[in-house]
């Protein structure tokens, strides 16, 4: 009788652990922009904090662009952010021409050529 109860206990413990693990793996992280909007609507954060969180989330979306272009000599963090705001993806930047890239503030003819050379090597 004791062995049966012990076996059932361990089976229940294993099933509970497995259920917790599966639930944890299947839950997706909330979209940071939607989460910030929800917190703002609930009055848990103020408007400056909402704007900061949205800006941070947008920057994360463009992190790949920034990481690649910051390798180019002369591309500062502020210039990489400006490039990332102009382009949605590395593929779009790769397909771009120098004239469009020169429209980005702080990006001149030589820097645009160097950035395009770098992203096309990627």
C-alpha positions as CSV (number, residue, x, y, z in Angstrom):
1,X,0.0,0.0,0.0
2,X,2.8,2.4,0.9
3,X,4.6,1.6,-2.3
4,X,1.5,2.4,-4.4
5,X,1.0,5.8,-2.6
6,X,4.7,6.6,-3.1
7,X,4.5,5.7,-6.8
8,X,1.4,7.8,-7.3
9,X,3.1,10.7,-5.5
10,X,6.1,10.6,-7.8
11,X,3.9,10.3,-10.8
12,X,1.9,13.3,-9.8
13,X,5.1,15.2,-9.0
14,X,6.5,14.3,-12.4
15,X,3.3,15.2,-14.3
16,X,3.2,18.6,-12.5
17,X,6.8,19.4,-13.3
18,X,6.3,18.4,-16.9
19,X,3.1,20.5,-17.2
20,X,4.9,23.5,-15.7
21,X,7.9,23.1,-18.1
22,X,5.6,22.8,-21.1
23,X,3.5,25.8,-20.1
24,X,6.6,27.8,-19.6
25,X,8.0,26.9,-23.0
26,X,4.8,27.5,-24.8
27,X,4.1,31.0,-23.4
28,X,5.5,33.7,-25.6
29,X,6.9,36.9,-24.2
30,X,4.5,39.8,-24.6
31,X,5.3,42.3,-27.3
32,X,7.2,45.1,-25.5
33,X,5.3,47.9,-27.3
34,X,1.9,46.3,-26.5
35,X,3.0,45.7,-22.9
36,X,4.0,49.4,-22.6
37,X,0.7,50.6,-24.0
38,X,-1.2,48.3,-21.6
39,X,0.7,49.6,-18.6
40,X,0.1,53.2,-19.7
41,X,-3.6,52.5,-20.2
42,X,-3.7,51.0,-16.7
43,X,-2.1,54.0,-15.3
44,X,1.0,52.1,-14.1
45,X,3.5,54.2,-16.1
46,X,3.5,57.8,-17.2
47,X,3.8,59.2,-20.8
48,X,7.6,59.7,-20.7
49,X,8.1,56.1,-19.6
50,X,5.8,54.9,-22.3
51,X,7.8,56.8,-24.9
52,X,11.1,55.5,-23.5
53,X,9.9,51.9,-23.6
54,X,8.6,52.2,-27.2
55,X,11.8,53.8,-28.3
56,X,13.8,51.1,-26.7
57,X,11.7,48.4,-28.4
58,X,12.0,50.0,-31.8
59,X,15.8,50.2,-31.3
60,X,15.8,46.5,-30.6
61,X,14.1,45.8,-33.9
62,X,16.9,47.6,-35.7
63,X,19.8,46.2,-33.6
64,X,21.1,44.1,-36.4
65,X,21.5,47.1,-38.7
66,X,23.2,49.0,-35.9
67,X,25.6,46.2,-35.0
68,X,26.7,45.9,-38.6
69,X,27.1,49.6,-39.5
70,X,28.8,50.5,-36.3
71,X,31.8,48.4,-37.5
72,X,32.4,51.0,-40.2
73,X,35.0,53.6,-39.2
74,X,33.2,56.9,-38.7
75,X,29.7,55.5,-37.9
76,X,28.9,56.5,-34.3
77,X,26.0,55.2,-32.2
78,X,23.9,58.2,-33.2
79,X,24.6,57.7,-36.9
80,X,23.8,54.0,-36.7
81,X,20.5,54.8,-35.0
82,X,19.7,57.3,-37.8
83,X,20.5,54.6,-40.4
84,X,18.3,52.1,-38.6
85,X,15.4,54.5,-38.5
86,X,15.7,54.9,-42.3
87,X,15.8,51.2,-43.1
88,X,13.5,48.4,-41.9
89,X,16.1,45.6,-42.4
90,X,19.6,44.8,-43.5
91,X,18.2,43.5,-46.8
92,X,16.6,46.8,-47.5
93,X,19.9,48.6,-46.6
94,X,21.8,46.2,-48.9
95,X,19.4,46.9,-51.8
96,X,19.8,50.7,-51.2
97,X,21.8,53.1,-53.3
98,X,24.3,55.6,-52.0
99,X,22.1,58.6,-52.8
100,X,19.3,57.3,-50.5
101,X,21.8,56.6,-47.7
102,X,23.3,60.1,-48.0
103,X,19.9,61.5,-47.1
104,X,20.4,60.2,-43.6
105,X,21.7,63.0,-41.3
106,X,25.5,62.8,-40.8
107,X,26.1,60.4,-43.7
108,X,28.1,61.8,-46.5
109,X,29.3,60.4,-49.8
110,X,32.3,58.5,-48.5
111,X,30.6,57.2,-45.4
112,X,27.6,56.0,-47.4
113,X,29.9,54.1,-49.8
114,X,31.8,52.5,-46.8
115,X,28.5,51.5,-45.1
116,X,27.1,49.9,-48.3
117,X,30.4,48.1,-48.9
118,X,30.2,46.7,-45.3
119,X,26.6,45.6,-45.5
120,X,27.1,43.9,-48.9
121,X,30.0,41.9,-47.4
122,X,27.7,40.7,-44.6
